[in-house]
Amino acid sequence: MPEGHYVRSHRDTHFLGRDGELCASAQQTTRQNRLLAALPLADYERLLPDLEPVSLLPGRIIHRAGDPEKYLCFPTAGAVSRLYVTQNGSSAGFAVTGNEGAVGVASFLSGESSPSQSVVLSAGHGLRLGAAQLKDEFERFGALAHLLLRYTQTLITQIGQTAVCNRHHSLKQQLCRLILSSADRSPTNELALTQDRIAYVLGVRREGVTEAAGRLQRAGLIGYSRGHIAVLDRLELEAQVCECYAVIKRDYDRLLPPENAIGSVGVHGTCRSHHQVESNHC
């Protein structure tokens, strides 16, 4: 897989306009992450100057194994896979994170680094918060700290359930789980997922993914062409998947109340000014 950290970092690129008013484009972007959208208004506005917009580029490594996790990234679109890579180059994913969570939990769990790495599974955008600012939030032990600790519990559930799935369920069921999880984190039923990337995340041979995807396509559950997957029959896809998908989704659904879901009316008020935000890349 291609490697790369954030290509550039502009610490003076913030979400406040020159007159100190909240910018509309930033406000809309921030709301797209469910954890940030669930914050009380005072906590939300306090974080805005320290949140940096980043672009999530497919295949890019956000955190390398063993490196300090200097930022916590809140995806607003797209998906990031957490996986282990062995000494001989084999890989296995154990968690997928989208706009329901955050990437880089070692940055607030005092571990600073992790033996696993975070790789962008599907393209999107995110917001990153530096470790120093994150430390200040945990010293306050306010709303963000409580949310992140609750989120970590759901992440542990996903890791454990994925380990069971990788050991006991068929490749077709694992592929269904990955497709459904990615679709949950996408605004459409169209997913940009290559067979190579799927094989890398699931830790299997590309030929196995080709066969499993072909079976789903012939059954009319998905359409697959040139690295794009279209979910055609979600109900049947859910009928084919193992119980792991429902267990993980149910635990995440418990994390936040429905009124804090993306698109809720009235979350954090309305925008008051417009200011173009330049994106970084990762």
Secondary structure, DSSP 4 states (H G I P E B T S, - for coil): ------S---TT--SB-TTSPBBHHHHHHHHTSHHHHTS-HHHHHHHGGG-EEEEE-TT-EEE-TTSB--EEEEEEEEEEEEEEE-TTS-EEEEEEE-TTS-B-GGGTSS--B-SSEEEEEEEEEEEEEEHHHHHHHHHHT-HHHHHHHHHHHHHHHHHHHHHHHHHHS-HHHHHHHHHHHHHHTSSSSEEE--HHHHHHHHTS-HHHHHHHHHHHHHTTSEEEETTEEEES-HHHHHHHS-HHHHHHHHHHHTTS-GGGSTT-TTTT----B------EE-
